[in-house]
């Protein structure tokens, strides 16, 4: 991995940290390739059961590095290619059976919104702001924003966000269902630390429980749009049978049954 992404694994938890704080973690070629590689490794390692995505500096992700685009890109083909690289990492997260929590303090905008949408549970700070803002520089949504935003908040609200120069407040993002939790700190730095700490608590909760079942539940929900209703029912039936065959499930089912028989009637 390059320093554009900090990557580590500890007791089943993979941590991916966007690490271009001076550019608000905006994507350039280095970050794009590091993101693809880190996301792919995190979702294919047998020792990873949960993923935490956070960011260095004052913001989560400002999307693409517009300053670098203006100085290095003479047509749109490099931008299309770069989006494809980042999309590989997005697909690795969304198509895996590993639950992903985001610690998204500060601002999330443009392609950063797509990165946020690629996680399964998002914790943000009370000072956080989230928006699209593509049209401000004459560009269109990428990095899964058009693919995932309407599923998260509904089509009308998705249109409201991409068709306005608007950053949602933390409370609005929570009310829209875009994020799961809002954390408040005494100042921006303290708040960022609290966001990371709460996101890690969420990940450790998965790890302390039936991590494989949480991952399969995530996979079932994420993959459902590709199936008919009947196909989804069949996949649910297959999955619950397969999960019952795991040693973890057998132990948990037996413990539940034993505890239930001991309860006074």
C-alpha positions as CSV (number, residue, x, y, z in Angstrom):
1,X,0.0,0.0,0.0
2,X,1.1,3.6,-0.5
3,X,0.8,6.2,2.2
4,X,-2.3,7.6,0.5
5,X,-4.1,4.9,2.4
6,X,-3.1,3.7,5.8
7,X,-4.1,0.0,6.2
8,X,-3.9,-2.3,9.2
9,X,-5.6,-5.4,10.5
10,X,-6.1,-6.1,14.2
11,X,-8.1,-9.0,15.7
12,X,-10.4,-9.3,12.7
13,X,-10.8,-5.6,12.1
14,X,-9.3,-4.0,9.0
15,X,-8.9,-0.2,9.2
16,X,-8.6,1.8,6.0
17,X,-7.7,5.5,6.5
18,X,-7.8,8.0,3.7
19,X,-4.6,9.8,4.1
20,X,-4.4,13.0,2.0
21,X,-5.4,15.5,4.7
22,X,-3.9,18.5,3.0
23,X,-6.3,18.0,0.1
24,X,-9.2,17.0,2.3
25,X,-8.6,13.4,1.2
26,X,-9.6,14.2,-2.4
27,X,-8.8,11.4,-4.9
28,X,-5.9,11.6,-7.2
29,X,-4.2,8.7,-9.0
30,X,-2.2,7.7,-5.9
31,X,-5.2,7.5,-3.6
32,X,-7.4,5.9,-6.3
33,X,-5.0,3.0,-6.7
34,X,-4.3,2.7,-3.0
35,X,-8.0,2.6,-2.3
36,X,-8.6,-0.1,-4.9
37,X,-5.8,-2.2,-3.5
38,X,-6.7,-1.7,0.2
39,X,-10.4,-2.4,-0.3
40,X,-9.7,-5.5,-2.4
41,X,-7.2,-6.9,0.2
42,X,-9.6,-6.1,3.2
43,X,-12.5,-7.9,1.6
44,X,-10.5,-11.0,0.5
45,X,-8.5,-11.8,3.6
46,X,-9.7,-14.6,5.7
47,X,-8.7,-12.9,8.9
48,X,-10.9,-9.8,8.3
49,X,-14.4,-10.0,9.7
50,X,-15.2,-6.2,9.8
51,X,-13.9,-3.0,8.1
52,X,-13.6,0.5,9.5
53,X,-13.2,3.3,7.1
54,X,-12.0,6.7,8.4
55,X,-9.9,9.6,7.3
56,X,-7.0,11.8,8.4
57,X,-7.2,15.5,8.8
58,X,-10.3,17.8,9.1
59,X,-12.5,16.2,6.5
60,X,-13.7,12.7,5.4
61,X,-13.4,13.1,1.6
62,X,-13.9,16.0,-0.7
63,X,-14.3,13.8,-3.8
64,X,-11.9,14.3,-6.7
65,X,-8.8,16.5,-6.5
66,X,-10.1,19.3,-8.7
67,X,-6.8,21.3,-8.5
68,X,-4.9,18.3,-9.8
69,X,-7.5,17.7,-12.5
70,X,-7.1,21.3,-13.8
71,X,-3.3,21.0,-14.0
72,X,-2.9,17.5,-15.4
73,X,-6.0,16.5,-17.4
74,X,-6.5,17.8,-20.9
75,X,-9.6,15.7,-21.7
76,X,-12.0,13.5,-19.8
77,X,-10.4,10.1,-20.6
78,X,-8.0,10.1,-17.6
79,X,-10.9,11.0,-15.3
80,X,-13.0,8.1,-16.7
81,X,-10.1,5.7,-16.2
82,X,-9.5,6.9,-12.6
83,X,-13.2,6.5,-11.7
84,X,-13.0,3.0,-13.0
85,X,-10.1,2.3,-10.6
86,X,-11.9,3.7,-7.6
87,X,-15.1,1.8,-8.7
88,X,-13.2,-1.5,-8.3
89,X,-12.7,-0.7,-4.6
90,X,-16.3,0.4,-4.2
91,X,-17.5,-2.9,-5.7
92,X,-15.1,-4.8,-3.4
93,X,-16.8,-3.2,-0.4
94,X,-20.4,-3.4,-1.5
95,X,-20.3,-6.9,-3.0
96,X,-18.4,-8.5,-0.1
97,X,-19.8,-10.4,2.9
98,X,-17.9,-8.1,5.3
99,X,-19.8,-5.3,7.1
100,X,-18.2,-1.8,6.8
101,X,-18.6,1.1,9.2
102,X,-17.6,4.6,8.3
103,X,-16.2,7.3,10.7
104,X,-17.0,10.3,8.6
105,X,-16.1,13.5,10.4
106,X,-16.0,16.9,8.7
107,X,-17.1,17.4,5.1
108,X,-18.1,14.7,2.7
109,X,-18.7,15.9,-0.9
110,X,-18.7,14.8,-4.5
111,X,-17.2,11.4,-4.9
112,X,-16.7,11.2,-1.2
113,X,-20.5,10.8,-0.9
114,X,-20.2,7.7,-3.1
115,X,-17.4,6.3,-0.8
116,X,-19.7,7.0,2.2
117,X,-22.6,5.2,0.5
118,X,-20.4,2.2,-0.1
119,X,-20.2,1.6,3.7
120,X,-23.0,-0.2,5.6
121,X,-23.2,1.9,8.7
122,X,-22.0,5.5,9.0
123,X,-21.1,7.5,12.1
124,X,-20.6,11.3,11.6
125,X,-19.9,14.3,13.7
126,X,-22.4,17.0,14.6
127,X,-20.2,19.5,12.6
128,X,-20.3,17.2,9.5
129,X,-21.7,18.4,6.2
130,X,-22.6,16.1,3.3
131,X,-23.4,17.0,-0.3
132,X,-23.0,16.4,-4.0
133,X,-21.7,19.6,-5.5
134,X,-20.7,18.0,-8.8
135,X,-22.6,20.5,-10.9
136,X,-20.7,23.4,-9.2
137,X,-17.7,22.5,-11.4
138,X,-19.8,21.3,-14.4
139,X,-19.4,17.6,-13.7
140,X,-21.9,14.7,-13.1
141,X,-22.1,12.2,-10.2
142,X,-19.7,9.3,-10.2
143,X,-18.3,6.7,-7.7
144,X,-21.7,5.1,-7.2
145,X,-23.6,8.3,-6.2
146,X,-26.3,7.9,-8.9
147,X,-26.4,4.2,-8.2
148,X,-26.7,4.3,-4.4
149,X,-28.1,7.7,-3.3
150,X,-31.7,7.1,-4.2
151,X,-31.7,3.7,-2.5
152,X,-30.4,5.4,0.7
153,X,-32.7,8.5,0.8
154,X,-35.4,8.1,-1.9
155,X,-35.4,9.4,-5.4
156,X,-37.0,12.8,-4.7
157,X,-34.4,13.6,-1.9
158,X,-31.6,12.3,-4.1
159,X,-32.7,14.7,-6.8
160,X,-32.9,17.5,-4.3
161,X,-29.3,16.9,-3.3
162,X,-27.7,16.5,-6.8
163,X,-29.7,19.4,-8.3
164,X,-28.9,22.0,-5.6
165,X,-25.7,23.6,-4.3
166,X,-26.4,22.1,-0.9
167,X,-24.6,20.5,2.0
168,X,-26.8,18.6,4.4
169,X,-26.3,19.3,8.1
170,X,-25.5,16.3,10.3
171,X,-29.1,16.3,11.6
172,X,-30.5,16.4,8.1
173,X,-28.3,13.5,7.0
174,X,-29.6,11.5,10.0
175,X,-33.2,12.4,9.4
176,X,-32.9,11.5,5.7
177,X,-31.4,8.1,6.6
178,X,-28.1,8.8,5.0
179,X,-26.2,8.1,8.2
180,X,-26.8,5.9,11.3
181,X,-25.5,8.1,14.1
182,X,-24.3,11.6,14.9
183,X,-21.7,12.2,17.6
184,X,-21.0,15.5,19.3
185,X,-17.6,16.7,20.6
186,X,-16.4,19.8,22.4
187,X,-14.4,20.9,19.3
188,X,-13.8,19.6,15.8
189,X,-10.7,17.6,16.8
190,X,-12.4,16.0,19.8
191,X,-15.5,15.3,17.7
192,X,-13.4,13.5,15.1
193,X,-11.9,11.3,17.8
194,X,-15.3,10.5,19.2
195,X,-16.6,9.6,15.7
196,X,-13.7,7.2,15.2
197,X,-14.2,5.7,18.7
198,X,-17.9,5.2,18.1
199,X,-17.3,3.6,14.7
200,X,-14.8,1.2,16.2
201,X,-17.4,0.3,18.9
202,X,-19.8,-0.6,16.1
203,X,-17.2,-2.8,14.4
204,X,-16.1,-4.5,17.6
205,X,-19.8,-5.2,18.3
206,X,-19.9,-7.2,15.0
207,X,-16.7,-8.9,15.9
208,X,-17.8,-9.9,19.4
209,X,-21.0,-11.4,18.0
210,X,-21.8,-13.7,15.0
211,X,-19.5,-11.8,12.6
212,X,-20.1,-14.2,9.8
213,X,-23.9,-13.8,10.1
214,X,-23.7,-10.1,10.1
215,X,-21.6,-10.2,7.0
216,X,-24.0,-12.5,5.2
217,X,-27.0,-10.3,6.3
218,X,-25.2,-7.4,4.7
219,X,-24.6,-9.4,1.5
220,X,-28.2,-10.4,1.3
221,X,-29.5,-6.9,1.5
222,X,-26.8,-5.4,-0.8
223,X,-27.2,-8.0,-3.5
224,X,-31.1,-8.1,-3.5
225,X,-31.6,-5.6,-6.4
226,X,-30.0,-8.2,-8.7
227,X,-32.7,-10.8,-8.0
228,X,-36.4,-11.2,-8.5
229,X,-38.5,-11.6,-5.3
230,X,-38.7,-15.3,-5.8
231,X,-35.0,-15.5,-6.4
232,X,-34.3,-13.5,-3.2
233,X,-36.5,-15.8,-1.2
234,X,-34.6,-18.8,-2.5
235,X,-31.3,-17.1,-1.7
236,X,-32.5,-16.4,1.8
237,X,-33.4,-20.0,2.3
238,X,-30.1,-21.2,0.9
239,X,-28.2,-18.8,3.1
240,X,-29.9,-19.6,6.4
241,X,-29.3,-23.3,5.8
242,X,-25.7,-22.7,5.1
243,X,-25.3,-20.5,8.1
244,X,-26.9,-23.1,10.3
245,X,-24.1,-25.5,9.2
246,X,-21.4,-23.3,10.6
247,X,-19.8,-24.2,14.0
248,X,-20.6,-20.7,15.3
249,X,-24.3,-21.0,14.6
250,X,-24.5,-24.5,16.0
251,X,-23.0,-23.3,19.2
252,X,-25.2,-20.3,19.4
253,X,-28.4,-22.2,18.6
254,X,-27.5,-24.8,21.2
255,X,-26.8,-22.2,23.9
256,X,-30.0,-20.3,23.1
257,X,-32.0,-23.5,23.4
258,X,-30.3,-24.5,26.6
259,X,-31.0,-21.2,28.2
260,X,-34.6,-21.2,27.1
261,X,-35.3,-24.6,28.7
262,X,-33.9,-23.3,32.0
263,X,-36.3,-20.4,32.2
264,X,-39.1,-20.7,34.8
265,X,-42.5,-21.2,33.3
